[in-house]
Amino acid sequence: MTSTDAALLATLRLAPVVPVLTVNGPEDAVPLAHALVAGGLRVLEVTLRTEGALRAIEAMAREVPDAVLGAGTILSPAQAKEAKDAGSTFLVSPGATEALVRAADDLAIPFLPGVATASEAMRMAEAGRRILKFFPAEPAGGAAYLKALGAPLPDLLFCPTGGIDAAKAKSYLALKNVVCVGGSWVMPADALKAGDWATVTALAREAAALRG
């Protein structure tokens, strides 16, 4: 295991659930991050799907020091550098390319590449990556599929993400090859719209207790 993979593993072991955030900017991100951290979910993935995502990461890094910030939906080496410069401490991609692996190595930043098949997982293992994002988890086969991968690929660990809710999370977290899960159910749209941070914190606390 590489040193960056070891750092990534230590980060992902901080909590059983990594909230996946899609935010418009700091005004959305900062109170949301405070609410999630208060509930025990410190590791947060901010997707680069909005124009304000990088500004949100910068603000969260400055104003929520207890949060461990990652940037998701990394699609290019340029995005990888921008995300690190903004304050991200790890990167996440929906898939994986050699260029992204090289970029993460050059930046010396932990990288969680996405895979959906055994062949993709094997290619990442050949590249020295043994902690992988299983995405999209539910459409790609769910917990049963990921359990099946564990037999031929026993040295790989996964963070399944995509279509997972609180009930499904338990099935994934029961697997030996799952270190954590990614999801957004701890941030219901109605609570976010209303600024109901107490509800977000309560859901985060429940999620943090999924693996006791």
C-alpha positions in Angstrom: 0.0 0.0 0.0 1.3 3.4 -1.0 1.7 6.2 1.6 -1.1 8.1 0.1 -3.3 5.0 0.1 -2.5 4.6 3.8 -3.4 8.2 4.4 -6.7 7.7 2.5 -7.5 4.6 4.5 -6.9 6.5 7.8 -9.3 9.2 6.6 -12.0 6.9 5.4 -11.9 5.0 8.7 -12.9 8.2 10.7 -16.6 7.5 10.1 -18.7 4.9 8.4 -20.4 7.4 6.1 -18.9 10.1 3.9 -21.6 12.6 3.0 -21.5 13.6 -0.7 -22.2 17.3 -1.0 -23.4 19.2 -4.0 -23.5 22.9 -3.0 -23.8 26.2 -4.7 -21.2 28.0 -2.7 -19.9 28.9 0.8 -23.3 30.2 2.0 -24.7 26.6 1.6 -21.6 24.7 2.4 -20.4 26.2 5.7 -23.5 25.7 7.8 -24.0 22.3 6.3 -20.5 21.2 7.1 -20.9 22.5 10.7 -24.1 20.4 11.0 -22.5 17.2 9.7 -19.4 17.5 11.8 -21.5 18.2 14.9 -23.2 14.9 14.2 -20.0 13.0 14.0 -19.4 12.9 10.2 -16.1 14.7 9.7 -15.1 13.4 6.3 -16.9 15.3 3.6 -16.8 15.0 -0.2 -17.7 18.1 -2.1 -18.6 17.4 -5.7 -17.2 19.7 -8.4 -20.6 19.8 -10.1 -21.4 23.5 -9.5 -19.6 26.7 -10.3 -19.2 27.5 -6.6 -17.8 24.2 -5.5 -14.2 25.3 -5.2 -15.1 28.5 -3.3 -17.2 26.3 -1.0 -14.2 24.1 -0.3 -12.0 27.1 0.4 -14.6 28.5 2.9 -15.1 25.1 4.6 -11.4 24.6 5.0 -11.1 28.1 6.6 -14.3 28.0 8.7 -14.8 24.4 9.6 -11.4 23.2 10.8 -12.7 19.9 12.2 -13.9 18.8 8.7 -11.7 16.6 6.5 -12.4 17.8 3.0 -12.3 15.9 -0.2 -13.3 16.9 -3.7 -15.4 14.7 -5.8 -16.3 14.3 -9.5 -12.7 14.9 -10.4 -12.5 14.4 -14.1 -9.2 15.9 -15.2 -5.7 16.6 -13.8 -6.5 20.3 -13.9 -9.4 19.8 -11.6 -7.2 17.7 -9.3 -4.8 20.6 -8.9 -7.6 23.2 -8.4 -9.2 21.0 -5.8 -5.9 20.6 -3.8 -5.2 24.3 -4.1 -8.7 25.1 -2.7 -8.0 23.0 0.4 -9.0 19.4 -0.4 -7.0 16.8 1.3 -8.2 13.9 -0.9 -9.7 13.4 -4.3 -12.6 11.2 -5.6 -13.5 10.4 -9.2 -16.5 8.6 -10.6 -14.2 6.5 -12.8 -10.4 6.2 -13.2 -7.9 7.0 -15.9 -4.1 6.7 -16.0 -3.9 10.5 -16.3 -5.8 11.0 -13.0 -3.7 8.5 -11.2 -0.5 10.2 -12.4 -1.9 13.6 -11.5 -2.7 12.4 -7.9 0.8 11.0 -7.7 2.4 14.2 -8.9 0.3 16.2 -6.4 1.1 13.7 -3.6 -2.6 13.7 -2.6 -4.7 10.7 -1.6 -7.0 9.6 -4.5 -10.1 7.4 -4.4 -10.7 6.2 -8.0 -14.1 4.9 -9.1 -14.6 1.4 -10.5 -17.6 -0.6 -11.4 -16.2 -3.9 -12.6 -13.6 -6.5 -11.6 -11.4 -5.5 -14.6 -11.4 -1.9 -13.6 -10.6 -2.8 -10.0 -7.7 -5.0 -11.2 -6.3 -2.2 -13.4 -6.3 0.1 -10.4 -4.7 -2.5 -8.2 -1.9 -2.8 -10.9 -1.5 0.9 -10.6 -1.0 0.5 -6.8 -4.4 1.6 -5.8 -6.1 -0.7 -3.3 -8.8 1.5 -1.9 -11.5 2.2 -4.5 -14.8 3.8 -4.9 -17.5 1.4 -6.1 -19.7 3.5 -8.3 -22.6 3.6 -9.1 -23.1 1.1 -6.3 -26.7 0.2 -6.5 -27.1 0.2 -10.3 -23.8 -1.7 -10.7 -25.0 -4.6 -8.6 -25.2 -3.5 -5.0 -23.9 -5.2 -1.9 -24.2 -8.7 -3.3 -22.0 -7.8 -6.3 -19.4 -6.1 -4.0 -19.4 -9.2 -1.7 -18.7 -11.4 -4.7 -15.7 -9.2 -5.7 -14.2 -9.9 -2.3 -13.4 -13.5 -3.1 -11.1 -13.0 -6.1 -9.9 -9.6 -5.0 -9.4 -10.0 -1.2 -6.7 -7.3 -0.9 -9.0 -4.5 -2.2 -11.2 -2.2 0.0 -14.1 -0.2 -1.3 -16.2 2.9 -0.5 -19.5 2.2 -2.3 -21.4 5.3 -3.4 -24.5 5.7 -5.5 -28.2 5.0 -4.6 -27.4 4.1 -1.0 -29.7 5.1 1.9 -29.5 4.3 5.6 -31.0 0.9 5.3 -28.8 -0.2 2.4 -25.7 1.3 4.1 -26.0 -1.4 6.8 -25.7 -4.2 4.2 -22.6 -2.7 2.7 -20.9 -1.9 6.0 -21.3 -5.5 7.0 -19.0 -6.6 4.2 -15.3 -7.2 5.0 -14.1 -5.3 1.9 -16.1 -2.1 2.7 -14.3 0.6 4.7 -17.2 3.1 4.5 -20.0 4.2 2.3 -20.8 7.5 0.5 -24.2 9.0 0.5 -26.4 12.0 0.7 -29.4 10.8 2.6 -28.2 12.6 5.7 -28.9 15.9 3.9 -32.6 15.7 2.8 -33.5 18.4 0.3 -36.4 19.8 2.4 -34.1 20.2 5.5 -31.4 22.0 3.4 -34.0 24.3 1.8 -35.3 25.2 5.2 -31.9 25.6 6.8 -33.0 22.9 9.3 -29.5 22.1 10.5 -30.7 20.3 13.6 -32.3 17.6 11.4 -29.0 17.2 9.4 -27.1 16.8 12.6 -29.5 14.2 14.0 -29.3 12.2 10.7 -25.5 12.5 10.8 -25.4 11.2 14.3 -27.5 8.2 13.3 -25.2 7.5 10.3 -22.1 7.8 12.5 -23.4 5.1 14.7 -24.1 2.6 11.8 -20.8 0.9 12.5 -20.3 0.8 16.3 
